[in-house]
Amino acid sequence: MTLDEQRTFANSTVWQAKVSQLAAKAALDVAAESAVTDGHAERAALATKVLNDPKAWAYPFTVAVATNPALTSSPSDNDLAFTLNSVWSAMAGAPGPD
């Protein structure tokens, strides 16, 4: 997507609702992951925040998802989920792998 398409996508309440729902699903998955997963404490803390207030996280996650250059202006649910999962650690402030 171009920058203009990314901005339009990020500001769309339709896409924010989809990403918010996917973030809730991802949060449940993160909460259930092994405690030895890299960055688990930070990832789990974000999961709790997302589950307690998914609307507050809809826009930030939609902006992050929109930056993926592989996404089209009408991405599939699977592409959205994959992209959201790929930005989770960064959104959580978790340290990267060594």
Residue frames relative to the residue before (quaternion, step in Angstrom):
aa qw qx qy qz dx dy dz
M 1.0000 0.0000 0.0000 0.0000 0.00 0.00 0.00
T 0.4752 -0.6271 0.5287 0.3185 3.53 -1.15 0.61
L 0.6764 -0.4702 0.3515 0.4447 3.58 -1.23 0.18
D 0.6417 0.5137 -0.3307 0.4636 3.58 0.98 -0.77
E 0.6509 0.4978 -0.3163 0.4780 3.59 0.99 -0.78
Q 0.6179 0.5385 -0.3401 0.4610 3.60 1.05 -0.75
R 0.6599 0.5069 -0.3022 0.4649 3.59 0.94 -0.93
T 0.6520 0.5076 -0.3096 0.4705 3.58 0.93 -0.88
F 0.6406 0.5235 -0.3067 0.4707 3.57 0.98 -0.91
A 0.6952 0.4946 -0.2794 0.4405 3.59 0.80 -1.06
N 0.7268 0.4303 -0.2415 0.4777 3.59 1.06 -0.68
S 0.5171 0.6454 -0.4110 0.3837 3.58 1.27 -0.05
T 0.3982 -0.7227 0.5101 0.2429 3.58 -0.71 1.03
V 0.5768 0.5702 -0.3791 0.4455 3.61 1.15 -0.51
W 0.7049 0.4376 -0.2673 0.4901 3.59 0.84 -0.97
Q 0.6077 0.5446 -0.3594 0.4527 3.61 1.03 -0.67
A 0.6466 0.5155 -0.3235 0.4599 3.60 0.97 -0.80
K 0.6519 0.5043 -0.3174 0.4690 3.60 0.96 -0.83
V 0.6814 0.4809 -0.2897 0.4696 3.56 0.86 -0.98
S 0.6172 0.5457 -0.3438 0.4507 3.60 1.02 -0.72
Q 0.6622 0.4948 -0.3044 0.4733 3.57 0.94 -0.86
L 0.6565 0.4946 -0.3043 0.4814 3.57 1.01 -0.81
A 0.6207 0.5356 -0.3414 0.4597 3.60 1.08 -0.68
A 0.6281 0.5212 -0.3403 0.4669 3.60 1.02 -0.73
K 0.6455 0.5047 -0.3188 0.4764 3.58 0.98 -0.82
A 0.6562 0.5057 -0.3073 0.4683 3.57 0.92 -0.90
A 0.6253 0.5476 -0.3364 0.4427 3.59 1.01 -0.81
L 0.6476 0.5034 -0.3192 0.4747 3.58 0.98 -0.80
D 0.6426 0.5137 -0.3202 0.4698 3.59 1.01 -0.79
V 0.6569 0.5056 -0.3080 0.4669 3.59 0.95 -0.88
A 0.6399 0.5326 -0.3299 0.4449 3.59 0.96 -0.83
A 0.7202 0.4340 -0.2397 0.4853 3.58 1.13 -0.64
E 0.5121 0.6628 -0.4300 0.3370 3.61 1.20 -0.15
S 0.6684 -0.5059 0.3736 0.3972 3.53 -1.28 0.39
A 0.5208 -0.6550 0.4602 0.2966 3.55 -1.03 0.81
V 0.6551 0.5014 -0.3232 0.4636 3.61 1.20 -0.28
T 0.3907 0.7012 -0.4908 0.3388 3.60 1.28 0.17
D 0.5636 -0.6016 0.4398 0.3564 3.59 -0.96 0.85
G 0.8501 0.1199 -0.1107 0.5006 3.57 -0.86 1.00
H 0.2727 0.8137 -0.4895 0.1547 3.59 1.21 0.28
A 0.6398 0.5392 -0.3528 0.4189 3.62 0.83 -0.86
E 0.6905 0.4588 -0.2784 0.4851 3.59 0.88 -0.93
R 0.6493 0.5221 -0.3143 0.4550 3.58 0.98 -0.87
A 0.6724 0.4902 -0.2915 0.4718 3.58 0.98 -0.86
A 0.6154 0.5372 -0.3487 0.4594 3.60 1.05 -0.71
L 0.6497 0.4901 -0.3146 0.4886 3.59 1.00 -0.79
A 0.6066 0.5606 -0.3537 0.4389 3.60 0.99 -0.76
T 0.6529 0.5065 -0.3095 0.4705 3.58 0.94 -0.88
K 0.6542 0.5109 -0.3145 0.4605 3.58 0.93 -0.88
V 0.6630 0.5064 -0.3053 0.4592 3.58 0.92 -0.89
L 0.6832 0.4851 -0.2943 0.4596 3.58 0.90 -0.87
N 0.6876 0.4810 -0.2855 0.4629 3.59 1.07 -0.66
D 0.8070 0.0350 -0.0056 0.5894 3.60 1.15 -0.49
P 0.0850 -0.8552 0.5088 0.0497 3.59 0.51 1.14
K 0.6157 0.5578 -0.3625 0.4223 3.62 1.01 -0.66
A 0.6310 0.5467 -0.3368 0.4353 3.59 1.03 -0.73
W 0.7309 0.4178 -0.2229 0.4915 3.57 1.14 -0.59
A 0.4374 0.7210 -0.4502 0.2936 3.61 1.25 -0.18
Y 0.7208 0.4420 -0.2676 0.4621 3.60 0.71 -1.02
P 0.6721 0.4882 -0.3387 0.4417 3.67 0.73 -0.85
F 0.6758 0.4707 -0.3062 0.4776 3.60 0.93 -0.78
T 0.6388 0.5198 -0.3416 0.4528 3.61 0.99 -0.73
V 0.6151 0.5223 -0.3427 0.4810 3.60 1.03 -0.71
A 0.6753 0.4930 -0.3002 0.4591 3.60 0.84 -0.93
V 0.6528 0.5095 -0.3092 0.4676 3.58 0.94 -0.88
A 0.6584 0.5447 -0.3117 0.4155 3.58 0.93 -0.88
T 0.6182 0.5753 -0.3497 0.4057 3.60 1.14 -0.49
N 0.5118 0.6393 -0.4317 0.3782 3.61 1.22 -0.22
P 0.3657 -0.7745 0.4684 0.2168 3.61 -0.46 1.15
A 0.6147 0.5677 -0.3504 0.4208 3.60 1.19 -0.36
L 0.5841 0.5935 -0.3813 0.4015 3.60 1.18 -0.38
T 0.3417 -0.6910 0.5972 0.2217 3.50 -1.19 0.67
S 0.6581 -0.5042 0.3626 0.4256 3.59 -1.24 0.03
S 0.7478 0.2390 -0.1834 0.5917 3.61 1.30 -0.09
P 0.0040 -0.8519 0.5236 -0.0088 3.59 0.56 1.13
S 0.5293 -0.6085 0.4875 0.3345 3.54 -1.24 0.54
D 0.6492 -0.4970 0.3932 0.4206 3.56 -1.26 0.31
N 0.6460 0.5246 -0.3228 0.4509 3.60 0.99 -0.79
D 0.6522 0.5003 -0.3183 0.4723 3.59 1.00 -0.79
L 0.6347 0.5209 -0.3250 0.4693 3.57 1.03 -0.77
A 0.6642 0.5070 -0.3036 0.4579 3.57 0.90 -0.95
F 0.6450 0.5177 -0.3210 0.4614 3.59 0.92 -0.91
T 0.6867 0.4843 -0.2863 0.4602 3.58 0.87 -0.96
L 0.6369 0.5204 -0.3306 0.4628 3.58 0.95 -0.83
N 0.6605 0.4999 -0.3108 0.4661 3.59 0.90 -0.88
S 0.6656 0.5209 -0.3083 0.4366 3.58 1.04 -0.74
V 0.7202 0.4058 -0.2585 0.4998 3.62 1.16 -0.41
W 0.4005 0.7597 -0.4525 0.2403 3.61 1.27 -0.17
S 0.6931 0.4832 -0.2945 0.4466 3.61 0.75 -0.99
A 0.6429 0.5105 -0.3249 0.4695 3.57 0.99 -0.81
M 0.6533 0.5060 -0.3122 0.4688 3.59 0.95 -0.84
A 0.6839 0.4824 -0.2729 0.4745 3.56 1.11 -0.71
G 0.4163 -0.7027 0.4746 0.3280 3.58 1.20 -0.36
A 0.3440 0.7522 -0.4907 0.2740 3.55 1.22 0.52
P 0.5239 -0.6259 0.4648 0.3431 3.57 -1.06 0.67
G 0.4796 -0.6607 0.4969 0.2941 3.55 -1.12 0.66
P 0.6673 -0.4800 0.3591 0.4419 3.56 -1.26 0.15
D 0.5834 -0.5980 0.4292 0.3433 3.55 -1.17 0.62
